[in-house]
Amino acid sequence: MAVKNMALIERLRRENDEFFSWEERHNRLERGIRDLNRKNTLTPKEEVLRKNMQKEKLLAKDKMMEILKIEGNKEKARAK
């Protein structure tokens, strides 16, 4: 990821509650998926849980990327 994007991400973490919330959710789901993946075998309920967590994690990432795109475009417009 470009340094400019990292600066934008850091700013959004501090200033954008929605971005921060989606990032926290994404990270929490990542940890949960990682914990399930450490098990040798999963029960059918755990398999369903993992799949649902993966879908939620992808949604959170999509929301974060959407916010990044919008805010990045705003920065570009201000720079002109």
C-alpha positions, 0 to 999 in steps of 0.5 A: 500500500502506498505511503499516501494511502497509509497516511489517509488510513491513519487519519481516518482511524483518528477522525472517521468513526465509521471507518474505525468501527468497520476496521475494528469489526474486520480485525475482530472477525479476522481473529475469530476466523484465525482461531477457528482455523487453528482447530484440527477439525470443525463441527458443522456449526463451526464451519457455518460460523466460519463461513458467515464470519468470512462473509462479514469480514469481506463486507467490512473490508468493502465498506472500508475501501468505499470510505477510503475511495471517497476520502481519497477523492476528496483529498485529490479534489482539494489538492487541485 
